[in-house]
Amino acid sequence: MKISNTLIVLILFTLSFSSCKKPGKDVLSRDALTGAWEELPTQSTSRTLIFEPGGKFTSKLKMKGSNDWFIMVSGTYATDADNVIVNITEEQERDASGKITKTPVNFRYFDKGKFNIQNFVLTIDYKTYPADAPVDTQAKFNKILPID
């Protein structure tokens, strides 16, 4: 009887420690980004991000009040923990007449980007490079939920 009680105590002890969550932040997967996200519009423009399964990325910039984008960039993305790496390979520009010009490019979007998602809001902290030195920048995007 004494051996079985000891065995039960050891099993319970093991289970209680194995179910404890380790400290630290949750690791977000690339799948957490999958879908469309819309930035809160500024005074004149709004930006939509589309993270597709398989690592394809698109961003569309529109004038406030317009239904059509005027600049669209596309490429690929990857994540590593809370880091997001977005490489842009093509830019498309739509002029006032609707003519689209495609240009191959090669640049990093959201340079040194870190992302976090809470309550359907994607926050990306990244570096921008105005005239003198790098600047810490933050952008927030609301999840565009599919309509059933």
FENJOZI-V539719 format. One line per field, one symbol per residue. psi: psi as a letter, one per 20 degrees, with the letter a starting at -180 (. if undefined). A space follows every 10 residues. Layout:
psi: ???
This chain:
psi: hhghgggggg gggghhhhip pqqrqqpqrh hhhpaqppqp qahhrqpppo oqqijqqqpp pqqpiqiqqh ppqqcrqqqo djppooppiq ppppahiipp pppprnrpql pkppqqpplk ppppprprma ggrqppqpqp pppopqp.
